[in-house]
Each structure stands twice: as C-alpha cells, then as structure tokens.
C-alpha cells in the first residue's frame, strides 16, 4: 500500500500509476488485467500446446495487446518473451528479421554472409574515397521455419513467445500469406515457439485472408468490450494502489461515472482514471477525490485522447449547429452498438428535454443521421447489419463521444440489459454496493440541477 499520494515524487507517482493504469501502453501484470480470466486461460493453454499459435482480434481499445503481453509474461521467463509491431509498410522480412536477430542471430549472420558473396556494389563518393555494402538476404519462409524450429535443439523444453502486434495494419497480401504459411510450418514441426498475433477485425479470415490451411494452428480469441463490473475493478485497483477509499461520496459516484463513460472500453477507463489521479496529485491540498477533480480529469481526457479518435467527431461537429452534436450524442446513448432510428430518436428527445430544447421532427432527424455518414461529417456513422439501424464507423469513437458529452454535463446511458447488477468490491471487501443506475437513475451527486 502506498503511504500517501502526496508523499511521492512525480517520477515515483508516474511509475506507480503506470503499473495499474495506462492508456498509452499495454498492461504487463496479469493481476491488473480485469475481466479477462477466460481469455488469459485460452492464451496460456495455447502457449503450452506444441504447434499452437494465437490470434487475438476485436475492436480498437478493448485491450488486445494487454491480453497478449500479460498472458505471455505470466507463462514464460521474461527473456523468452518478445513483442514487435507492424505498420502499413511491413513485409514478411521486416516483421520476422527482428525475431531471428533476437533468438538466432548467428543463423542470420550466416545467411547474410553467404548472400553477400559476389553481390558487392561499389559507389565512388569522391576521387579518394570508396564505400562498399553487401546485399542483405530476403528471408525465406521455409528457412525461417527451420531456424525457429531448430531453437528447440539448443535449449530443450524452452518455450518462447513472440507477439506480433497490429498485424491488421500490414497492407502486403504477400506478407500476410507468408506469415500464415510460417505458422503452418511451425505447427507441423511442433516447434516450442508461439506467435501471438493481434489485430483489429471481425474475424481471423478478415485479417489473414483466405489462408484456411493455417487456421487449425490458431487459438482464436475475439475480445469484446469488458463488463461494467470489470471497469469498476480497474478503477478500484487504481484507487486501492494509492490508499484511496471508494465507499463514500463523492468517490463512490465518481467511480460509477468513469465506468459509465467508458462504455466497456478499457482504454477510456485507464485514460479517465489516470487523469483523475493526476488531478488529485497536482492538488496538494486534496484529502480525497472530489467531483472537481473528476471534472478536471474528464476535460483532460478529452484533450488527451488519441488524435485519430478525436478527428471524426471534431469534423462532424466543428463549426456546425449544435443539433449535429446532439444527434451524435443520441447515437451513443446506449450499451448497444447497433441501434434503430426510433431508439436513437428517443434518446435525442430525452437529451432535448434535459437541455430544455425543442426537438426537431423525426424525418429531419433521420436526414441529420444520414449526413453523419458522409466523409464531410467524419464519417461518424454507417449502416448496421439490419435495415434501418446505425452504428459508429469505429466503436472506440463512441467512447470519445460519451467523454465529450460528459465534459458538457450530459451522462449517457450504458447499462447492458443482459448484465447482472454490478457489485463493487475493493478496499472494504465485505461491503457491497448496487449501481443506482440499475434502479432507474444516476447517483444523486451526478444529477443535473
């Protein structure tokens, strides 16, 4: 337990906070990964299974990299765990070469030396100076599989885990095909190395393409948004780390509010709770969290969200009538990701009532929703699977919309009808609290005057 938040230097505080809440880097310790017990078990089982690899996919902001990293580090020695990222220019060579450099550098040096024979090129920089370089080998899939499988001969029974992050960003179909083929060859050899790929997408086929022969080597883990209770658990983890109580107002209501804003995305839970702790740390006279600290945190979180998340919303509302902003808020006023026109319009009417505004008729409102599907207005919305329904083009933007609404004093609905009433448990383990929203309203401290 930390003695006191204001007894820490800035560096100490940042290190302590980063170990339990981080919106810019993945969580590393499995005990701080909330709501993912089943998924961690699947990944760990795959790591221990010869020839098995893992593909973790889902929306942005649901914690794919955190799951990969925490499960990997909880299973093997840290020196046998490595993580690499992808970008739009990544090739099979650029993705795999660092893996070989890490685990089999001598093998890579051998192939580079052989390929360099007879391939030297000479450039004359000046009359008195010459520079030479040797052509680098392009890694072959079969050779790579042989090298990685041969690691088992060097250190028997040693499991290695390699996380290849954001593989959905790779644009080269050839690179994706080669990665799928590598996984298949390693699986056939029963090599004790597990690749964990992460990517944004609806399924494995969408990301890797039609390389069905390699699918049997994958343990597929689709990450959904976390449950409301898991969001509360993240918040409680942070508060408890700094010795802060949550069982009294206004902290009790503030934690419900942070979880509500997040709408199931761990990214926003970590973002807002981190900003809240910084607001408390910067206020040297603070004895407990207050709603003023929370308001400051929400404002800071709006400014601190990733630029690519902010951009579509800003494009949709900047310089436009507030009615567009209210339409966007209405679309995000639910736990459901896909909503019918009538339900969104009902949310809009409720917002207008809370804001003392006269709502426009439904026909004009639907025209406004359709406008939000244009490039000039984000685009923020798109057609859902069913006719007459809308969804956000990218669901993580919903969280930012909810964050912006909260910054202006509007709390949007988020309770999942399928979810049991959340029970909070943290510092005072024996006390149990029911979320007031499930009884038909917000905590009293959050109601608008």
WOUR-V547444 format. One record per residue. N is the residue number from 0. RES is the residue in one small letter. PHI is phi as a letter, one per 20 degrees, with the letter a starting at -180 (none if undefined). D_LAST is the distance of its C-alpha to the last C-alpha in Angstrom with 2 decimals. Layout:
n=N res=RES phi=PHI d_last=D_LAST
n=N res=RES phi=PHI d_last=D_LAST
This chain:
n=0 res=x phi=none d_last=38.06
n=1 res=x phi=f d_last=37.13
n=2 res=x phi=g d_last=37.60
n=3 res=x phi=a d_last=34.55
n=4 res=x phi=f d_last=32.66
n=5 res=x phi=e d_last=33.41
n=6 res=x phi=e d_last=37.08
n=7 res=x phi=e d_last=37.61
n=8 res=x phi=f d_last=38.89
n=9 res=x phi=g d_last=37.07
n=10 res=x phi=f d_last=39.82
n=11 res=x phi=f d_last=39.61
n=12 res=x phi=f d_last=35.86
n=13 res=x phi=f d_last=36.10
n=14 res=x phi=f d_last=38.92
n=15 res=x phi=f d_last=37.15
n=16 res=x phi=f d_last=33.96
n=17 res=x phi=f d_last=36.10
n=18 res=x phi=f d_last=37.88
n=19 res=x phi=c d_last=34.81
n=20 res=x phi=b d_last=32.42
n=21 res=x phi=b d_last=33.71
n=22 res=x phi=e d_last=32.37
n=23 res=x phi=d d_last=35.41
n=24 res=x phi=b d_last=38.19
n=25 res=x phi=f d_last=39.01
n=26 res=x phi=f d_last=38.67
n=27 res=x phi=d d_last=42.19
n=28 res=x phi=d d_last=42.12
n=29 res=x phi=f d_last=41.89
n=30 res=x phi=f d_last=40.06
n=31 res=x phi=e d_last=37.05
n=32 res=x phi=e d_last=37.09
n=33 res=x phi=e d_last=34.71
n=34 res=x phi=m d_last=34.99
n=35 res=x phi=c d_last=38.38
n=36 res=x phi=g d_last=40.95
n=37 res=x phi=f d_last=42.78
n=38 res=x phi=f d_last=42.93
n=39 res=x phi=f d_last=44.26
n=40 res=x phi=f d_last=46.94
n=41 res=x phi=f d_last=48.02
n=42 res=x phi=f d_last=48.41
n=43 res=x phi=f d_last=50.30
n=44 res=x phi=f d_last=52.63
n=45 res=x phi=f d_last=53.40
n=46 res=x phi=f d_last=54.24
n=47 res=x phi=e d_last=56.74
n=48 res=x phi=e d_last=58.28
n=49 res=x phi=g d_last=61.17
n=50 res=x phi=m d_last=60.77
n=51 res=x phi=e d_last=57.07
n=52 res=x phi=c d_last=54.42
n=53 res=x phi=c d_last=50.66
n=54 res=x phi=c d_last=48.41
n=55 res=x phi=d d_last=44.65
n=56 res=x phi=c d_last=42.66
n=57 res=x phi=q d_last=39.19
n=58 res=x phi=f d_last=36.17
n=59 res=x phi=f d_last=35.50
n=60 res=x phi=n d_last=33.26
n=61 res=x phi=e d_last=34.13
n=62 res=x phi=n d_last=36.45
n=63 res=x phi=f d_last=39.95
n=64 res=x phi=f d_last=41.49
n=65 res=x phi=f d_last=39.93
n=66 res=x phi=f d_last=41.49
n=67 res=x phi=f d_last=44.83
n=68 res=x phi=f d_last=44.96
n=69 res=x phi=f d_last=43.86
n=70 res=x phi=f d_last=46.13
n=71 res=x phi=f d_last=49.03
n=72 res=x phi=f d_last=48.79
n=73 res=x phi=e d_last=48.47
n=74 res=x phi=d d_last=51.70
n=75 res=x phi=c d_last=54.17
n=76 res=x phi=f d_last=55.23
n=77 res=x phi=f d_last=53.15
n=78 res=x phi=f d_last=56.21
n=79 res=x phi=e d_last=56.72
n=80 res=x phi=d d_last=53.23
n=81 res=x phi=c d_last=52.59
n=82 res=x phi=c d_last=49.82
n=83 res=x phi=c d_last=50.34
n=84 res=x phi=d d_last=48.22
n=85 res=x phi=c d_last=48.98
n=86 res=x phi=b d_last=48.34
n=87 res=x phi=f d_last=49.34
n=88 res=x phi=e d_last=52.79
n=89 res=x phi=f d_last=53.60
n=90 res=x phi=d d_last=56.97
n=91 res=x phi=g d_last=58.55
n=92 res=x phi=f d_last=60.50
n=93 res=x phi=f d_last=57.56
n=94 res=x phi=f d_last=55.58
n=95 res=x phi=e d_last=58.50
n=96 res=x phi=g d_last=60.48
n=97 res=x phi=f d_last=58.11
n=98 res=x phi=f d_last=58.43
n=99 res=x phi=f d_last=62.24
n=100 res=x phi=f d_last=62.10
n=101 res=x phi=f d_last=60.13
n=102 res=x phi=d d_last=62.19
n=103 res=x phi=b d_last=65.58
n=104 res=x phi=f d_last=66.12
n=105 res=x phi=f d_last=69.92
n=106 res=x phi=f d_last=70.01
n=107 res=x phi=f d_last=68.06
n=108 res=x phi=f d_last=70.40
n=109 res=x phi=f d_last=73.40
n=110 res=x phi=f d_last=72.28
n=111 res=x phi=f d_last=71.37
n=112 res=x phi=f d_last=74.79
n=113 res=x phi=f d_last=76.62
n=114 res=x phi=f d_last=74.77
n=115 res=x phi=f d_last=75.46
n=116 res=x phi=f d_last=79.25
n=117 res=x phi=m d_last=80.73
n=118 res=x phi=d d_last=77.37
n=119 res=x phi=f d_last=77.27
n=120 res=x phi=d d_last=76.53
n=121 res=x phi=d d_last=77.64
n=122 res=x phi=c d_last=75.99
n=123 res=x phi=e d_last=77.67
n=124 res=x phi=e d_last=75.25
n=125 res=x phi=b d_last=78.13
n=126 res=x phi=f d_last=81.92
n=127 res=x phi=d d_last=81.90
n=128 res=x phi=c d_last=78.86
n=129 res=x phi=c d_last=78.15
n=130 res=x phi=c d_last=75.16
n=131 res=x phi=c d_last=75.22
n=132 res=x phi=b d_last=72.70
n=133 res=x phi=d d_last=73.08
n=134 res=x phi=f d_last=71.36
n=135 res=x phi=e d_last=68.77
n=136 res=x phi=f d_last=69.13
n=137 res=x phi=e d_last=66.70
n=138 res=x phi=f d_last=65.77
n=139 res=x phi=e d_last=67.10
n=140 res=x phi=f d_last=65.14
n=141 res=x phi=f d_last=68.15
n=142 res=x phi=f d_last=69.07
n=143 res=x phi=f d_last=65.49
n=144 res=x phi=f d_last=65.47
n=145 res=x phi=f d_last=68.83
n=146 res=x phi=f d_last=67.71
n=147 res=x phi=f d_last=64.48
n=148 res=x phi=f d_last=66.39
n=149 res=x phi=f d_last=69.09
n=150 res=x phi=f d_last=66.62
n=151 res=x phi=f d_last=67.22
n=152 res=x phi=f d_last=70.83
n=153 res=x phi=f d_last=69.88
n=154 res=x phi=c d_last=67.46
n=155 res=x phi=f d_last=67.86
n=156 res=x phi=m d_last=64.92
n=157 res=x phi=e d_last=62.48
n=158 res=x phi=e d_last=59.33
n=159 res=x phi=d d_last=57.63
n=160 res=x phi=c d_last=54.23
n=161 res=x phi=c d_last=53.32
n=162 res=x phi=e d_last=49.84
n=163 res=x phi=d d_last=49.95
n=164 res=x phi=e d_last=46.38
n=165 res=x phi=l d_last=44.92
n=166 res=x phi=f d_last=48.11
n=167 res=x phi=f d_last=46.31
n=168 res=x phi=f d_last=46.52
n=169 res=x phi=f d_last=50.31
n=170 res=x phi=e d_last=51.55
n=171 res=x phi=f d_last=55.22
n=172 res=x phi=f d_last=56.21
n=173 res=x phi=f d_last=59.38
n=174 res=x phi=f d_last=57.49
n=175 res=x phi=f d_last=55.43
n=176 res=x phi=f d_last=58.66
n=177 res=x phi=f d_last=60.37
n=178 res=x phi=f d_last=57.55
n=179 res=x phi=f d_last=57.75
n=180 res=x phi=f d_last=61.53
n=181 res=x phi=f d_last=61.30
n=182 res=x phi=f d_last=59.14
n=183 res=x phi=f d_last=61.68
n=184 res=x phi=f d_last=64.63
n=185 res=x phi=f d_last=63.05
n=186 res=x phi=f d_last=62.23
n=187 res=x phi=f d_last=65.80
n=188 res=x phi=e d_last=67.08
n=189 res=x phi=m d_last=64.80
n=190 res=x phi=f d_last=63.84
n=191 res=x phi=e d_last=61.77
n=192 res=x phi=c d_last=59.21
n=193 res=x phi=d d_last=55.87
n=194 res=x phi=e d_last=53.96
n=195 res=x phi=d d_last=50.22
n=196 res=x phi=e d_last=48.90
n=197 res=x phi=c d_last=45.23
n=198 res=x phi=a d_last=43.95
n=199 res=x phi=e d_last=41.20
n=200 res=x phi=r d_last=42.29
n=201 res=x phi=e d_last=42.24
n=202 res=x phi=a d_last=45.60
n=203 res=x phi=f d_last=48.67
n=204 res=x phi=f d_last=50.67
n=205 res=x phi=f d_last=48.12
n=206 res=x phi=e d_last=48.52
n=207 res=x phi=e d_last=52.17
n=208 res=x phi=n d_last=53.53
n=209 res=x phi=e d_last=56.31
n=210 res=x phi=d d_last=57.98
n=211 res=x phi=f d_last=58.07
n=212 res=x phi=f d_last=60.97
n=213 res=x phi=e d_last=58.83
n=214 res=x phi=f d_last=55.96
n=215 res=x phi=f d_last=57.69
n=216 res=x phi=e d_last=57.51
n=217 res=x phi=d d_last=53.70
n=218 res=x phi=e d_last=51.28
n=219 res=x phi=e d_last=48.36
n=220 res=x phi=c d_last=44.85
n=221 res=x phi=e d_last=41.97
n=222 res=x phi=e d_last=38.68
n=223 res=x phi=e d_last=35.57
n=224 res=x phi=f d_last=32.00
n=225 res=x phi=f d_last=31.45
n=226 res=x phi=f d_last=29.90
n=227 res=x phi=g d_last=26.43
n=228 res=x phi=f d_last=28.17
n=229 res=x phi=f d_last=30.32
n=230 res=x phi=f d_last=27.34
n=231 res=x phi=f d_last=26.14
n=232 res=x phi=f d_last=29.75
n=233 res=x phi=f d_last=29.86
n=234 res=x phi=f d_last=26.83
n=235 res=x phi=f d_last=28.37
n=236 res=x phi=g d_last=31.67
n=237 res=x phi=f d_last=30.31
n=238 res=x phi=f d_last=28.44
n=239 res=x phi=f d_last=31.55
n=240 res=x phi=g d_last=33.82
n=241 res=x phi=d d_last=32.23
n=242 res=x phi=m d_last=31.96
n=243 res=x phi=e d_last=28.17
n=244 res=x phi=e d_last=26.72
n=245 res=x phi=c d_last=24.18
n=246 res=x phi=e d_last=24.13
n=247 res=x phi=c d_last=21.52
n=248 res=x phi=f d_last=17.87
n=249 res=x phi=e d_last=16.50
n=250 res=x phi=f d_last=19.54
n=251 res=x phi=g d_last=19.61
n=252 res=x phi=f d_last=16.24
n=253 res=x phi=f d_last=17.14
n=254 res=x phi=f d_last=20.40
n=255 res=x phi=f d_last=18.97
n=256 res=x phi=f d_last=16.81
n=257 res=x phi=f d_last=20.00
n=258 res=x phi=f d_last=22.04
n=259 res=x phi=f d_last=19.71
n=260 res=x phi=g d_last=19.80
n=261 res=x phi=f d_last=23.59
n=262 res=x phi=l d_last=24.21
n=263 res=x phi=n d_last=27.57
n=264 res=x phi=e d_last=28.89
n=265 res=x phi=g d_last=30.12
n=266 res=x phi=g d_last=30.15
n=267 res=x phi=f d_last=26.35
n=268 res=x phi=f d_last=26.13
n=269 res=x phi=f d_last=28.74
n=270 res=x phi=f d_last=27.30
n=271 res=x phi=f d_last=23.76
n=272 res=x phi=f d_last=25.04
n=273 res=x phi=f d_last=27.76
n=274 res=x phi=f d_last=25.45
n=275 res=x phi=f d_last=23.33
n=276 res=x phi=f d_last=26.59
n=277 res=x phi=f d_last=27.70
n=278 res=x phi=f d_last=24.55
n=279 res=x phi=f d_last=25.30
n=280 res=x phi=f d_last=28.99
n=281 res=x phi=f d_last=28.54
n=282 res=x phi=e d_last=26.52
n=283 res=x phi=f d_last=29.52
n=284 res=x phi=e d_last=27.64
n=285 res=x phi=f d_last=25.40
n=286 res=x phi=d d_last=26.18
n=287 res=x phi=a d_last=23.80
n=288 res=x phi=f d_last=21.40
n=289 res=x phi=c d_last=17.91
n=290 res=x phi=f d_last=14.74
n=291 res=x phi=f d_last=16.00
n=292 res=x phi=f d_last=19.20
n=293 res=x phi=f d_last=17.61
n=294 res=x phi=f d_last=15.85
n=295 res=x phi=f d_last=19.28
n=296 res=x phi=f d_last=21.04
n=297 res=x phi=f d_last=19.26
n=298 res=x phi=f d_last=20.05
n=299 res=x phi=f d_last=23.58
n=300 res=x phi=f d_last=23.99
n=301 res=x phi=g d_last=23.30
n=302 res=x phi=f d_last=26.04
n=303 res=x phi=e d_last=28.22
n=304 res=x phi=f d_last=28.52
n=305 res=x phi=g d_last=32.02
n=306 res=x phi=g d_last=32.94
n=307 res=x phi=f d_last=34.31
n=308 res=x phi=e d_last=31.01
n=309 res=x phi=f d_last=29.02
n=310 res=x phi=g d_last=31.59
n=311 res=x phi=f d_last=31.16
n=312 res=x phi=f d_last=27.39
n=313 res=x phi=f d_last=27.94
n=314 res=x phi=f d_last=30.79
n=315 res=x phi=f d_last=28.80
n=316 res=x phi=d d_last=25.93
n=317 res=x phi=f d_last=27.38
n=318 res=x phi=m d_last=28.18
n=319 res=x phi=d d_last=27.02
n=320 res=x phi=g d_last=24.58
n=321 res=x phi=f d_last=21.06
n=322 res=x phi=f d_last=22.01
n=323 res=x phi=f d_last=24.22
n=324 res=x phi=f d_last=21.50
n=325 res=x phi=f d_last=19.38
n=326 res=x phi=f d_last=22.62
n=327 res=x phi=f d_last=23.25
n=328 res=x phi=g d_last=19.86
n=329 res=x phi=f d_last=20.56
n=330 res=x phi=f d_last=23.98
n=331 res=x phi=e d_last=22.67
n=332 res=x phi=e d_last=20.16
n=333 res=x phi=a d_last=22.60
n=334 res=x phi=f d_last=25.06
n=335 res=x phi=f d_last=27.89
n=336 res=x phi=e d_last=29.66
n=337 res=x phi=d d_last=31.12
n=338 res=x phi=c d_last=29.14
n=339 res=x phi=f d_last=30.32
n=340 res=x phi=g d_last=29.37
n=341 res=x phi=f d_last=27.90
n=342 res=x phi=f d_last=25.63
n=343 res=x phi=f d_last=24.40
n=344 res=x phi=f d_last=23.88
n=345 res=x phi=f d_last=21.89
n=346 res=x phi=f d_last=19.54
n=347 res=x phi=f d_last=19.43
n=348 res=x phi=f d_last=18.56
n=349 res=x phi=f d_last=15.64
n=350 res=x phi=f d_last=14.40
n=351 res=x phi=f d_last=15.03
n=352 res=x phi=f d_last=13.07
n=353 res=x phi=f d_last=9.87
n=354 res=x phi=e d_last=10.91
n=355 res=x phi=l d_last=12.08
n=356 res=x phi=d d_last=15.60
n=357 res=x phi=e d_last=18.87
n=358 res=x phi=f d_last=20.55
n=359 res=x phi=f d_last=24.22
n=360 res=x phi=f d_last=26.81
n=361 res=x phi=f d_last=27.92
n=362 res=x phi=f d_last=31.23
n=363 res=x phi=f d_last=29.78
n=364 res=x phi=f d_last=27.23
n=365 res=x phi=f d_last=30.20
n=366 res=x phi=g d_last=32.01
n=367 res=x phi=f d_last=29.19
n=368 res=x phi=f d_last=29.40
n=369 res=x phi=f d_last=33.16
n=370 res=x phi=f d_last=32.79
n=371 res=x phi=f d_last=30.98
n=372 res=x phi=e d_last=34.27
n=373 res=x phi=e d_last=36.21
n=374 res=x phi=g d_last=37.32
n=375 res=x phi=f d_last=35.84
n=376 res=x phi=c d_last=32.34
n=377 res=x phi=p d_last=32.69
n=378 res=x phi=f d_last=33.88
n=379 res=x phi=e d_last=30.78
n=380 res=x phi=d d_last=31.57
n=381 res=x phi=b d_last=34.83
n=382 res=x phi=f d_last=36.31
n=383 res=x phi=e d_last=36.00
n=384 res=x phi=f d_last=38.94
n=385 res=x phi=e d_last=38.38
n=386 res=x phi=f d_last=38.57
n=387 res=x phi=n d_last=35.32
n=388 res=x phi=d d_last=33.30
n=389 res=x phi=c d_last=31.80
n=390 res=x phi=b d_last=31.34
n=391 res=x phi=f d_last=30.67
n=392 res=x phi=g d_last=33.94
n=393 res=x phi=b d_last=33.28
n=394 res=x phi=f d_last=30.80
n=395 res=x phi=f d_last=29.99
n=396 res=x phi=f d_last=28.30
n=397 res=x phi=g d_last=25.72
n=398 res=x phi=f d_last=24.55
n=399 res=x phi=f d_last=24.29
n=400 res=x phi=g d_last=22.30
n=401 res=x phi=f d_last=19.81
n=402 res=x phi=f d_last=19.84
n=403 res=x phi=f d_last=19.19
n=404 res=x phi=f d_last=16.26
n=405 res=x phi=f d_last=14.73
n=406 res=x phi=f d_last=15.56
n=407 res=x phi=d d_last=13.38
n=408 res=x phi=n d_last=10.30
n=409 res=x phi=d d_last=11.55
n=410 res=x phi=e d_last=13.07
n=411 res=x phi=e d_last=16.11
n=412 res=x phi=f d_last=18.05
n=413 res=x phi=b d_last=21.22
n=414 res=x phi=f d_last=22.61
n=415 res=x phi=f d_last=26.28
n=416 res=x phi=f d_last=27.45
n=417 res=x phi=e d_last=30.80
n=418 res=x phi=e d_last=29.52
n=419 res=x phi=f d_last=29.74
n=420 res=x phi=g d_last=26.76
n=421 res=x phi=f d_last=26.48
n=422 res=x phi=d d_last=27.80
n=423 res=x phi=e d_last=27.26
n=424 res=x phi=b d_last=30.18
n=425 res=x phi=b d_last=30.80
n=426 res=x phi=g d_last=31.65
n=427 res=x phi=e d_last=31.44
n=428 res=x phi=f d_last=33.47
n=429 res=x phi=e d_last=33.75
n=430 res=x phi=e d_last=30.05
n=431 res=x phi=c d_last=28.46
n=432 res=x phi=c d_last=24.84
n=433 res=x phi=e d_last=23.57
n=434 res=x phi=f d_last=20.87
n=435 res=x phi=g d_last=17.91
n=436 res=x phi=f d_last=17.47
n=437 res=x phi=f d_last=20.92
n=438 res=x phi=e d_last=19.86
n=439 res=x phi=o d_last=17.47
n=440 res=x phi=a d_last=14.12
n=441 res=x phi=e d_last=12.70
n=442 res=x phi=g d_last=13.04
n=443 res=x phi=g d_last=10.48
n=444 res=x phi=f d_last=10.09
n=445 res=x phi=d d_last=9.17
n=446 res=x phi=f d_last=6.40
n=447 res=x phi=f d_last=3.76
n=448 res=x phi=e d_last=0.00
